[in-house]
């Protein structure tokens, strides 16, 4: 599957020339011109939308509020502007129409984008849809636009691993519903479904790399709006892939205006470390048993801080024999990381007439991460155009090309190349900068620094010698034809494609501790998805107060994925990366294809602009299920009632609506789970290729589609003429027939059996409250407040008669796992606990050490999913100045921090200081007395907090533990025996975003060649306002999979400060 970029360039060029050639084609009409102002301050309004009602003919006002439009006598001109009440004027004989628009804070006619890209009035919807404007995303100056949604949309949980700007993002809408699926929404870009699969972001218990996912590559400056379709009723028309919700992204398009508009946006941000290592001790240095390291052998304990008390006046050898002071080093870990930076420049050209519109943009993004050597460069090109022919035919299309290159993505979790993991264990007297000077010798060989621990590689070797690069080329586009049979009936045909190629190389030179002979990994992935659809639309005012809108259509979706993985070992010539330079090579090739055929339809009824009813249906036929079981039909029904239309007095309650919906959505399986799969081996016999069955799971030809049944009720209320707005929703969703792998005895020849099993329920409440406490039109000062709140209650109601737990993720240490457990919430953290008395105190044995439960006694220790979330923003405006702040709050999740567990094992945690002096004094006395440890009664040491049983097992009697022990042995046991002590509350509150902006007034702009100039200053992730976990960011995690709640060797989180300039002319 090869992408021909030469043909692509020719096609794009032809498309641009055709559009420009027809750009001025338009019908002859009377010219109507005028000026539009704001009634509040009598200032001109630039950007007012002016459209001939019932047609596609329109324009917008310029910087002075002036406009010109071609109209015919008797036609109605509609003037509309965001935040203003729309006005309609019927054209008579006048050629000049001036008017003033008044503020409309009620916004009752708000229009949002819904399924299939159809724009509808929000008051008519029977389900929840939240729309976020593109300006809210671009102002945030995030490399990944989706991250900017955090805290802004009720019901949406966004999390990112600590891989930085090149990493992936996990988005979950209304809770986890799938055991084996991704639990992430379908992304639809301008009507084209986008593959959001990750290339390898499962940095699990043994570590790995986050290679990003698809949605992270979009240019925020090209986004017009984002609509979040939350429930099954909202997303049912998109079929099985929309069972976890849909995020619709609409990109910017050309507008009707005089001439060609030019827009330039430049952003720059600087990134610094946000995390603080605030619970590390600076009392004791490297070594063991309180002994000062005096030899090179002892100095190899650079990642162990059980040595003597620090004294900067004492000189000790380090790993390479140099003598260094034995004193504490300030900001030791933080000094490894640099100041990162991101610079983005976007230039766009746009324009249009009544018959044709076009917008083209080019962007360049350059990022340097805080991890040395890590960087990202992204270039995008977008062209979006439409052309109307003969008043009945409209042709529109889009091509979006993205090229992204990433150098040296950071390793995560337990990967030996993870610099975070290496740095976290460094003793407080060992300056990590010493490693930068001596990580290799004069011949280029690796220099051991930590006693031969090959799984903790010198971080400077990792960032300077180990190389990984990736390149992604992506094209998203469509071509659409609309034909209007009449004002009531039209047909739409569309072909859309999403194609990308991904190339990744990871090179380890000769001498790398884990692969001393050198190694390389090459990954090549090609992915495509093509959608062909037709849609018939009908819209008719049947009676003066009754209207009907109906849609009916079909879709053919074809997708494929081609994976090629090659591994080489034993390098022949140094520093030559291609796999042909390695003596041993292995290759794996995989090909996946899938097709879904669909028929769908929708009907919408409206009566008196008060009562609204919607009904949808869809039937999918999937190639990944066998005939007879591959057809699944689902429907939705929703309605709303605007009861405020029946209120005589609307002074207090300006608007009121109740809504409700019921729906079901189906889901299919991944390809090739129905029958045996075969492949060729790397060797042959008698010159013939050898083959084998590649399945590790027993195939199941009788798999049934997954089904989700849901209902939702809610209300929309506006008070005091729209000054206070409240949206509340309650939802309840049940997902059944989960498709998962059941572990079976290996004697069967397989590891798992693929079955239908499992039932998960999500129910919860969403609340969005916004208010305008101050809106002084005289002074130009306003204050807007927005609060959104989400509480989701999840339960795994049923799994299978043979299993009561299903593993989602496993930890590196102490046997902890994350499970879906029958009767519990999704994502519980499970492991051994410490034995406790009835009062909850840890029971210690006679030797003074804590006693874990039996290995088979696995208990629920926490849950990695937050119970509730809240976002709070305040926006103040004064004339052209704006100030906005967003606080993001999540409560109720837990996290197993293996980074902190490692700090206790290595003696770098503050709590490990207690009892050391007393133990070392006791040991000194014991040695002086010549007594063995077995015969000696310690005179001091660490006394574990808890109790000891002085009675019997049958009749226990607990007293306070008073047995002093070696602190080093005590805390090492905590890491190895149970994860319980290192399960922390992962609740947090962050100042997620702070923005100060200024837009020059029209009185100044009119004297310049520009239409508008705006400047903004932005800070992201400015402060952690609340956290209950030391040393790591509570958002930390090492992948974006279903098993959330583990972190290990996490890289620091980042805060950013930046500025943006936007020029239009």
N, C-alpha and C positions, 0 to 999 in steps of 0.2 A: 504494500500500500504506500505509494510514493506521491508526494504533493508536488505538482508542477507549478512553481512560482512564476515562471515565464508566462505561462498561459493565464495565470491569475492576474498579472500586471496588465496584460492586454485586455482582459475582460473588464477590469476596473477602469482603465483608460477609456474604453469604448463607452462604458456606462456614464462616465463623467461628461464626455463630449456630447453624447446624445441628450443628456439632461440640459446642458448649457445651450445647445442648439435650439431646443424647444422652450428655453427659459422665458422668452418674451411673448410666447403665444398666448393670446387672451381675446375674449370677445369684446366687441365695441359697446361701451356703455357710457352713461353720463358720469362725468367726474364730480364727485362730492368731496369737499374738503372742510377742514375745521380745526378746532383746538379743544383739548380735553384738560380740565383742571380738577384739583381737589377742592371740594366745597369748604373743607375745614380751614385751609390756609391760603387758598386761591393760587396755589403753586401749580405749574404744569405737571402732568403725569406722563412720564415716558413709559413705553411698553404696554399701553392699554390695548387689549385685544379688540379688534373691530371686525365683525363678521356679518355678511349678508345671511340672514336667517334662512335655514334650510338648504344652504349651499356650502361649498368649500371655499368660496371667495372671501378673502379677508386681508387685513393688514394690521400693523401696530403703530402706535404713535412714536414719534422721534423724541429726542432729548428735550425739545421745547413743547412737547404735547401735541404737535401738529400731525395731521394725517391727510391722506388722499386715498379715495377708494372709488372704484367704478361700480355704479349701481343703476338700476332701472326704476322708473316711477312705479310706486306701489309696493316695492320691496321694503323689508324691515331691516334696519341696521341695529345690531346688538353690540353695545359697548360693555365690556367686562374687564375687571381688574381685581387681582387677589386682594381680599380684605375690603372691597368696595361693593356696593349694591349695583347690580347690572341695570342698564337702561336700554330701552328699545325705542327707536324713532322710525316712523314710517316716512319713506321718501315721497315727497310731493314734487313741486317744481323747484324747490330750493336747491342751490348748489353749495351752500355753506351751512354746516350744522356744528355749532359750538355748544358744549354742555359741561356741567360739573358733576362729578360722582361723589356720593356720600359714603362714609364708612359703614361697613356691615360686619359688626363683630359677632352677629348670630351665625353667619355663614351657613344658613339653612340649605342653600343650594349647592353645598360642597359636592364636588364630583371626584370619584376615585376610580382607579383602574381595577377591574375585577377579572375573573377567569376569561380566557381567550382574548385578553387585552381590551375587553369591552368597557367603556367608560359609562358609569352610572351614578345617579345621585345617591349619596350615602343614606339619605333618609328612606330610600326604597328597599334597602337591603335587610334581609332577615338573619344575617350572620355578621360576625366581626371581621372587619377589614381595617387595617391601619396603614396610612400612607405617610411616608417621610419624604420631604423634598430633597432634591439633589444638592441644594445649597447647604443643607444641614450636614451632608456627607463631605462635600468638598471643603467646607470651612474648617472641618476637623483636622484636615491635613494628615490623613492616615494612608499608609502604603496600601493596606487592605481595606477597601471601602466598607465591607460588611462589619468590621470591627467598630465602625462609627455608629452602628445601630445599638450598641450596648447601652442599656439604661433608658432607651428612648421608646421602646415598644413593649407593652404589656404582653406577657405570655411567651416572650422570646428570651432564651438563655444562650448567651454567647460566651465561649471560652476559647482560649488559645494556649497551646504549649509555649514554653519559653524559648522556642527556636528563633524568635525574632521576626523581622519583616518578611523573610522568605518562607516562613512557616505557614501552616494551615490554620483554619478556623473551624470550630465546631459550633453549629447552630441547632438548637433543639426548640421546637415549638410545642407547647403544651405537654411536655413530658415525654419520657422514653416509652415507646410502645412496642418495639421489636427486640427480640432476643438476638437475632443473627443479622439483622439489617443495620444500616448506618444510623437510623433515627434522625436523619437530616433532611431538610426540605428539598423539593425540586426547585431549581433556579430556572426561570424563563426570561430570556433577554430579548425584548422586542418580539415576543411571540415564539422565539426559538428556544426549546429546552436545551440546557447547557449541562454537559457532563461535569460533575463536581468531584469525580473520584480522585482519591489521593494516589500518589505514585509509590508510597512507601513510608507513610507517616506513623506506622505502628512501632514506635520505639518502646518495645515492651520490656519485660523483666531483664533481658540480656542487652538492652540498648539498641540504638539504631539512629536513623536520620529522619527528620521531617522534611519530605520533598515537596511539601505544599499541596494545595488543591486548586481546582479550576477557578473558583470565584475570587481568589486572592489576586488575580491578574487584571481585573477591570480598572480602568482609569476613572477615579471619582469625578473628575471634571467633565466627563462625558455623560454623566447620569442626570436625567431629568427628574425622576422620582422612583421611589421604591414602595411597592405595595406588598404587605404581608397578609396572605390568606391563611387564616389560622385553623378553622374547623373543616370537617369533611364537606359540609355544605358549600363552603367557599371554594374548595379545591376539587370537588368531585369531577368536574368536567375535564380535568387533566389526567384522570385515570389512575392506574395502580401506582405509578411512581410518585403520586402526590399524596399518598396516605400519611405522610409526615408533614404536610403543609406545603405551601408554595410561596416563594418570594419572586414577585414580578418586578423586573427592572426595565424601566423605559429610558432609552437614551435620548439625548437632545436631537432635535431635528430643525430644519430650516423654517423660518417664519416669513410671512409676507411683509415686506418692507421695501423702502426705496434703496436701491443700490445693494452693494455687498457689505455686510457687517463683519467687522474683524474683532475678535476677542482674544486677549492675551492674559494668561494666568500664570504667575510664577510663585512657587512656594519654596520655602527653605525651613528646615527644622534641624535642631541639634538634639541628640539623644544622650542621656546620661543614665547611670545606674540608679534605679529606684530602691531596690532591696537594700536592707542594712543588716549586716551580720552583728547583731546587737547582744547576742548571748554567748559570746566566745570569751574564754578566760585568758587573761594575760599575766598569770601568776607563775605558771610552770612551763618549762620548755621541752624540747625534744629529748627523748631518752626513755628509759623504763626503770621502774622501781625506785624512782627518785634519785637516780644516779646521773651525774653530769657526764655527757659523752666526751671521752678523752681520746678516742681513736677514730680512724676513718670508718671502721666496721660499726662502731657505736653511732657514728654520725649519719649512718644510713637510715636512722629512725626519723627521717624528716617528716613523716606523716603520722607520728606518734608523739603525744605530748604528756607522757607519764614520767618525765625527767625531773631534774632538780628545779629549785626555785630560780626564777630569772634574776640575773644580775648583769647589767650592761658593762660592768667593769671586768667581767671575766671573759676571756677569749677561749673559744672552742673550735675544733675542726668541723668543717662541713663535708659533704659527700666527696668532694674532689681534693680534699686535703687543705684547702685554704682555711685560715684562721679568721673567725668572725666573732663579734661581740654577742654574748648570750643574753640579749635584752629584747624586750617586746618591740615588734614592728607595727607601726600605726597603719591602718587602712591596707593591710597586707593583701587581702583578696581583691579589694576594689581597685587597687593600683594596676592590676593586670589588664583591666578593661579600659578602652579608649573612649573618647567622645565620638559618638556616631553622628552621622549627618544624612539628610535626605534632601535632594533638590529636584523639583519637578517643574517643568515648563510645558505649557499647553498653548497652542495657537489654533484658533478655529476661524473658518470663513463660513458665513451663512447668509442666506437671502431667499427671496422668493417673490413670485407674482401670484396673481389669482389662479394661475394654472400650474405653476411649478415651484417647488421649493428644493433647497439643497443645503446641506451642512457638511463641511469637511473639517477634520481636526487631526493634528499630529501632536504627540506628546513624547517627552523624554524624561525618564525618572532615573536618578542615580543615587544609590544608597550605600553607605558604609556603616556596617553594624558596629556595636560596641565590642564585639569579639574581633580581635585583630585578624586581618586577612579575609574576613567575611564581607561580601558585597553583592549588590544586586543592581542590574541595569535592565530597564524595561522601556521599550518603544512601542507605541500604538499608533495605528492609523484607522480613522473611522470616516466613512462617507455614508450619508443618509439622505435619500432623495425621494421625491414624489412628482408625478406628472399626470395632469388631468387632460384627457382627450375627449372631445365632442360631448362634454358635460355628462357622459354616462360611464366612461371608462377612466379609471385611475390606476396608474402603475406606480408602485413604490418598491424600494429596495434598500438594502443596507449591506455593507461589507465592513467588518471590523477585523483588522489584523493586529496580532499581538506577538511581539518577540521579547522573550525574557531570558536573561542569562544570570545565573547565580554562581558565585565562586565561594567555595569552602563553607558550605553549610555546617553549622556546629553539630557535633555528635551529642546525643542525649542519653539519659538514664545510665545504664551500666556499661555502655560502650567504652572501651579503654581509651578512646580518643577524646572523651568528654572532658574538656578543660575545667568545667564546673566541678566535676567529681574529684579531679586531681587537686584542685585548689582548696576544696573544703576540708581536706585532711591535713593541710600543712600546719606544722607546729607554730605557735605564736612568735618564736624567736627567729624563724627561718624566713628571710626575705625572699619572696618568690622571684624577685628580679634577678637574684643570683643565678636562677635557672636559665635565664636568657643568654648568659655569657658562656655557659658550659654545658649545653645540651648535646653537643657532639664534639668529637676530638678533631685534630688536624686532618685526619684521613676521612672525616665525614661519618665516622661510626657513632652510634648512639651511646651516650654515657649514662650508666646506671646511677640513680639518685635516691632510690628508696628501698634498698635491700633486695633488689631483684624482683620486685612486684611488677610483673609484666602487664598487669591489668590496670595500672595507674601510670600511664605514660606521661613523661615530662610535657607539660602543656605547651611549651615553646617548640618542641618537636612536632606536636600535633598541629599547631597553626602554621609552622614554617616548612615542614617537610612532607606531611601528609596532605594530599591535594584531592579535592573533589569539585567537579564542575557540572553544571546542568544547563541545558538549553531547551526552551519550549517555544514552538511556533504554533500559533493558533489562528484559525479563521472561523468567525461566526457571521453568518449572513443569511439573507432571505431575498426572495423576489415574490412580489404579491400583485395580483390583479383583482381589482374590484369593478364589477359591472352593475350599474343601477338600472334595473328593468323599469322601475318607476320610483316615486318618492317613498313607496311602502315596501318595495321588494328589491333586494340586491343579492349578489352572489360574490363570494370571495374565494379565490384560489391562491394557495401559498405553497412555496417550496422553501424549506429552511435547512441549513446545515451547520453542524458544529464539528470541526475537525482540528485535531492537534497532534503534533509529534513531540516526543519528549526524549531527550538523550542525556544520560547521566554516566559519569565516570568517576570512580573512587580509586585513587592510586596510593599505595603504601610502599615507600622505597625500601631497599635492602637495609636490614638492620633494625627495622621497626620491631619492638619486642614481641608482639603477638604474631608477626609473620616475618621472621628474620631473613627469609630468602626473597622477600618482596612479593607484592600481590596487587592485582587490579580487578576491579569489577566494572563491567559495562552493561548498562541497561538501555534498551531501546523500546519505546512504546509508541504505537500509533493507534489513535482512537477516532472513530467517526460516529456520528448520529445524523441521519437524514430523516426529515419529516415532510410528508406531502399530505396536504389537507384541502378539503373544500367545505365551505360553509355557506348555507343559504339563510338570509336574514329577512325577517318580515316584521314591520312595525306599522300599526294602524290604529287610528283613533276611531273605534267602532261606534261609540256614542259620544256625545259632548263631554261626558264625565267618565268614560270608560275606554281604556286603551289596552292593546295586547301587543306584546313583542315575542317573537318566536325565532329560534335558531335550530338548525339541523345540519349535521355534517358528518364527515368521516376523516380518519387519519390513518396513514400507513407510516409506522416508525421502523426504521432499520438501523441497527447499531452493530458495531464491531470493535474488537480490541485485539491488537497484535502485540505480544510481549516477546522480547528476545533478551535473555540474560546470559552473559558470558563471564566466567571467572578464570583468571590466570594466576599461577603461582610459579615461583622460581624464576626471577628476572634474569635475562641473559646479558643485556647491555644496560648499564645504570642510567636512570633518569629518562628512559624511552618508554612512554606509557602504553602504546597500542598492545593489545593482547597477543599479537603475533610475536612480541618480544619476550614471551614467557614459555617455559618448557612444558608446563602442565596446563591444559586448558579443558574447561567443561562448558557446555552450551545447552541451554534449555530454550525451546521455542513453544509458544502457546498461542492459540487463535480461538477467539470467542466471537460468535455472531448470534444475533437475536432479532426477532421481528414481532411487532404487536400491531394487529389490525383493529381498528376501533370505529364504532358508530356512536354518535352522541347527539343530544338535543336538549333544548331548554325552552321553557315558556314562562313569560312574565306578564302578570295581570296588574293593572293599576285602576283604582276606582276613586274618583273625587280627590285625587292627589293625597289620599288619606290611607287607603287600604291597598296593600301590595302583597302579592302571592307569587312565588317562584317555584318551579318544578324542573328538575333536570334528570336525565338518564344517560347512562353510558354502558356500552358493552365492549369488552376487550377480548380478543383472541390472541393468546400468547404462544409463541413457539417453544417456550421453556417448560410448558406443561403438555401432557399427551392429549391427543384428540379425545373428546368426550369429557375431559376435565379442564381443558384450556380456555373455556368460555366462561366469563363471569360478568354478571349484570348487576349494576348498582344504581341507586337513585337517591335523590335528595328533595326535600320539600321545605320551604322556608316562607315566612310571612312577617309582615310588620304592620303596625297600626299607629298612625300619628294621631294620638288622642287629643293633643293640644289644639287641633283644628276644631274641636267641639267645645273648647273653653271660651266663655264670653270675655273673661278678664285674663289677659296674658301678661300683665305687668310683672308678676312675680315669676310664674312659670312661662317662659317665652316659647318653649318647644318641648314636647314630650312624645316619646315613641317607645313602644314595647315591641320586641321581636322574638322570634323563636324559629328553630329549625331542627330537622331530623335528617340523617343521612347514613349511607353506608358506602364504603370504598373497598375495592379489592386489591390484592397484591399477588404477584407471581414469584417464581423462584429464579435464582441465578441459572445461567445456561448449563446444560450437560450434567444435570443431577438425576436424570431419568434412566440412564443406561450406562454400560461400561464405556470407559474412554481408553484409547490405546495410544501408544507412542513408541518411538524408536529409541533404542539404547545407543550409547556412544561407541560400542564395539560391535563386531560382526563375527560370524562363525562360517568358515568355509567360503568366505567372500560374500556371504549373504547378511543383510542387516538383521539385527535381533530386535524384537519388539516385546512389549509387556503391557499389562493392564496398569494404568496410572491411577486408578481410583484408590483413595484411602478411605472413602465412605461407601457403604453399600448403597447403590442407586435405588431409587424408589420411583417406579413408573406411575404410581397412584397418588402422587402429591396433589393436594388441592390448593386452590388459591387462599391466601390469607384474607381475612375480612375484618374491617373495622366498622362498628356500629356506634353512632354518636348522636347526641342531641344537645341543643344549646338554647338558652333563654337569656334575654338581656334587655336593657333599656338605655335609651339616649335621652338625657334631660338637659335643658338649658334654662338658666334663671337670669332674671334681671336684664332682659334684652340681650342675652348671650354673654353677659359678663362672667358667669360661672357655668361651666359645662361638665357634665358627668356622664360617663359611659361605663356601665357595669354588665358583665357577662358571667354566666355560670355554664360550665360545660361538663359533659360526662361521656367518655369514650371507652369502648370495650373492644379489644383486638383479640381475635381468636384464630385458630388454625396456624399458629406460628410454624415456620419452616426452620427446623434446627437439626443439629447433629447430636445423636445420642451415643455416648460412649458404650462400646461393647467389648467383650473379651478379644484380645489380639489373636487367640487361637482360631478365630473365624477368618483370619486373613485380612481383616479390615480393622480400622481404628474406631469408626463411627458408623451409625446408620442414620440416614436422612429421613425424618419423620415429620408429620404434622402434629404439633402438640403446643400447649401453652395458651394461657389466657391472661391478658394484662389489662388493668383498668386505670385510666387517668381521669380524675375529676378535679375541678378547681374553680377558682373565681379570679376574674380579671377586673381591675378597676382603673379607669383613666379619668383623672380630674384635672381640669385646667381652669384658670381664672385670670381675669384682668382686673386686679384691685384698683389700678390707677390708669386712666386713659384721658389725659388732659389735652384736648385738641388745641387749646389756646396756647399753652406753653410747649406743646410737642413732646411732653413726657408721658411715658407709659411703662407699666410694670406687668409682666405676664408670668404666671406660675403654672408649671405642669408637673403632675405627680402621676406615676403609674405603679400599680401594685399587682403582684401575681402570687397566688398560693396554689400549688398543685399537690394533690394527694394521689400517690401512686401505689398500686398493690399488684403483685404477681399472684393472681387468684388461683391459678392452676398451672402445673407443668405437665407431668405425665405419670402414669401409674408406676413406672419403674424409676423415676427420678424426682427428687424433691428440690434439687438445686441444679443450677446451670452456671458454669464458670464463664465470667466475662473477661477477667484479667487476673494475672498472678504477679505477686511481688517478688523482688530479688531476695529478700531476707525474711526469716522467721515464719515462712510458710503461709503468709497472709494471701488471701484471694478476694476478689470482688465477684459477687454472685447475684444472680436472680434466684431468690429463694421463695418457695411457695409460702404464701401467707405474709410475706414481708414486702417492703418497698423495694423497687428496682435498684440494684447497685449497692447492696449492703457489703460492708467490709467485714470479712470473717477471718478468724484465727484463734489461736490458743490464748487464754486469759491467764492471769495469775490467780491462784487459789486465794479466797478471801473468807474472813470470818463473817458472822451475821451482821456486823457493823460496817462491813465493806473494807476492812483493813487487809492489806496483803499479808498472807501467811508466809513466814520464813521457816526454813528447816533449822535443825540444831546447829548447823555450821554457820548460820546467819545469812543465808542466801534465799531469795524469793523462790517460791515453788510454783511452777507453771502447771496447768491442768494437763491431762493426758493428751497425747498427740491426736487422738481420735475425737476428742471433745472440742469441736469447733463451735465457737460462739460468735454472735453478731456483736461487733465492736463499734460500728458506726455506719454511716452511709455517705457516699461521695456526691450525692445530688442535693442541691439546696432545696429547702422546704418552701421558702418564699423569697421574692425579689422585689426591689422597689427602685425607681428612678425619680429623682427630684431635680427640676431645673427652674432657674429664675432668669428672666431676661428683662433688662432695663434698656429703654431707648429714650434718647433725648435728641430730637432733630436728627442729625445724621450719625449720631454716636450710639453704639449698642454695646452692652455688657451682658454676657451670658455665662452661667455656671451650671454644671451638671454633676450631681452626686449619684453614684451607682452603689446600691446596697444589696447584698445577698446574705441570707441567714439560713442556718440549719444544716449545712453540710459538714462532713468530717474529712480529714486527710491523714493518711499514714505517711509521715515524713521520715524517709530513710536517710535523708541528709542529716537530720538532727540525731537519728539513731547512730549514724556513723561518727558524729561529733562526740557522742558519749563513749563510744567504743575507743576512739582515738585519744580521748582525754582533753579535747579542745572545748567541750561544753562547760559553761560556768559552774553548773551543779557538781561536776566531777572533782572540784577543788576540795570540797568538804572531806575531812578525815585523812587527807594525805599526810600532813605533818605528823599527826599522831601515829599513823601506821608506819611511816618511815622511822620514827623514833623507837617504836616497838621493835621493828626489825633490827635496828642498830643494837638495841639492848639484847635481843635474842642472839645475834651473832657474837656479841661480846661475851655472852654467857656460854656459848658453845652448845646451845640447845637446838634440837631439830624443830621444824615447824609443827610436826605432829604432837610433840611433847610441850610445846610452848603455848601459854595462854596470852593472847595479844593484850597489851596494855592500852591500845588505842587503835583507831582506824575509822572506817566509815560504818555507821550503824544504820542499817536499812530501816526505813520508816514502815512500821507495821507491827505484826504480832508473831509470837511463836506458840505452838501448842505444847503445853507442859502436861496435858492429860493424855488420854488414849484416843485412838481413831474413833472408837464407839462413843466415848464421853470426852469430847475435847474441852480443854480449859486453856483459854488464851490469855497471855500476858504480853506486855510490851516487849518487843525485841530489844535486846541490849548487847548483842554479840557484835564486836567490832571485826571487820574484815578488810581485806585488801580492796581499795576502791577500784583498782583496775580490773580485778576479777569480777567484782560485783556488777559493774556497768557493762562489761562484755557479755555477761549472761543475759542482761536485759535485751540486748540486740538479738542474741542467738535463740532465745527461748520463747519469746512472745512479742508481738507487735504492739500490745495494748498500751504500754507507757508512751508510745510515740504516735498515738492517734490524737490529733489536735482538732479543735473547732476551726473550721475553714471559713467561718463567717467573716465578712469584711465590709467596710465602707470606704469608697475612694472618691476623691475629687477627680472625676473622670475627664472633665473638659472645662476649660476656662477660655473664653473668647472675648476680645475687645476689638470692635470694628468701627470704621469710620467711612462714610460715603459722602463725597463732596456734593454740596447742594447744586441744584440746577443753575442758580445765579452765577456760580463760578464755572460750572461745566460749559455753560453757553459761550464763554469767552475762550474756550479751548477747542481743539479739533476732536475732542473725545465726546462720546455719548454719556459715559459714566466712568468714574474712578473710585475704587474702594480699596481700603487697606485694612488688614486684620492681623491681630497678634493672638496666637493660640498656644495653650499649654495642654498637653494630654497626660493623663495618669500623674497628676501633679503631686498628690499626697495620698498616702494610705491613712485615712482618718481613724479607722479601727481595724485591729487585727489581733488574734489571740494565738498566733503561732510565731515563734522566734525564728530569725535568720532567713526565712524564705517567704516569698510572696504567697499569700493564701490562694491565689489563682494558679499556682504552679501545678504542673502535671507533665508527664512525659509523652503523651499522645492525645489524639482527639477521638479515640475509640469509645465504645460503650462503657468500658470499665474505668470510670472516673473516680479518683480518690487516692491515687498513689503519686508520690513524687520522690525522685532520687537524683542527686547531683544536679539539681535545677540551676540553670543559668539565671543570673539576676534579671528581674523585670526592668523595663525601661520607662523613663519619663522623657517627654520631649517638649521643647520650646521652639516656637517658630513664628514666621510671618508670611503673609500672603498679599500679593498685589494683583488686582484685577482691573484691566483696562478694556473698554469697549469703544470702538470708533468705526 
